[in-house]
């Protein structure tokens, strides 16, 4: 169980940081500013986020299965990765509860 918590914790933090970068760096630069050079420099953010979010989902499912959570609670944990700060909040609650 400890290794599942550690994997979930790492992925929740990484997914949360990538989501913050996506929402508050990439999206404003792409849609609000007319800076093609700057946009070209940060084009990696949505790609990395796109590859890491499925890994977050798998680690959340693995943790929730080991913790014997019901499906709805598991879905809540998975959906926590969609908003910028909620995966970080979910990570804190999981660590506080299971450590």
Secondary structure by P-SEA (a helix, b strand, c coil): caaaaaaaaaaaaaaaaaaaaaaccccccccccccaaaaaaacaaaaaaaaaaaaaaaaaaaaaaaacccaaaaaaaaaccccccaaaaaaaaaaaccc
